[in-house]
Amino acid sequence: MSGFFSSGHAVDLILVVLVIEAVVLMTVGWRGRRWSAAGVLLALGPGACLLLAVRGALMGAGWPWIALALAASFPLHLADVIRRRA
């Protein structure tokens, strides 16, 4: 089981679940309301970026790649917060 996590496959599985969630939100919706692609990106994007940073750390990627994934999550999160307040 430790090999499953250290190889990054656990993060891959979570990313697949995120993609399935995005497809469901855009097709079926939530409480009868479909989400736009931009709304799904802003809602799920920060989490996906954080998962990519974790995967990079588990796989031994260089620190600039990990920092890039972490830095990309923040503006997506801010845009989502601003969108939800409007």
N, C-alpha and C positions, 0 to 999 in steps of 0.2 A: 504494500500500500504506500510506503514511503517513496517508492520509485514513481508511482503515479503522480504524486505531488511534486517531487523534485525534477521530474522531466517536463513539467509545465502542462501536462495533459489535463490536469484538473482545471486549470484556467481555460484551456481550450474548450472543455465541456461547458463551463459557465458562459463563455462567449457564444457558443452555439445556442444555449438557452436564451441569451439576450437577443440573438437574431430571430429566434422563433417568437419571442415576446414582441419584437418590433413588427413582425409580419402580422401577428394577431391583432395588435393595436391598430394597424393601418387597414386591415380587412374587416374584422368583426367589431373592433372598437371596445370601449369601456363604458358601461352603462348606456349602451345604445348610441354612443357618439364615436365616430371614427376619428382617428388622429391623423394629422398631416405628416408628411415625411419630415418636415422641419421640426414639428413638435416632438416626434419620436427621437430624432437626432439630439435635440436639446435635452430631452428627459433621460435618455439612456447613454448618450455620448460620454458624459463625465465618468460614469461607472466603467464603461468600456475602456476609456483611457487609463483609469486606475488599474484595471485588470491587465492591460498590456504592460504597464510598469511592473506589476508583480511578476508577470511572465518573464519579462526581461531580466529581472533580478534573479529569478529562479534559474534561468538559462545561462546566466553569467554574461549578459550583454554589458557593453560599456556604459559608464555612468551618463554620457550625453544622451543616449537613447532612452534611458530610464527617466532622466530629467525632462526630456522632450515630452514623453507621455504624461508625466505628472503636470508639466506646465500647460499642456493642451487641455487638461481637464478643467482648469480654473476658468478660462473664458467661456467655455461651454456651460459650466455651472452658473456663472453670472448671467449669461444670456437667458438661461432657463428661469432663473429667479426673476429677472426683469419681465420676461414674457408672462409669467404667472401672476405678477402684481398688476399687469395692465388689464 
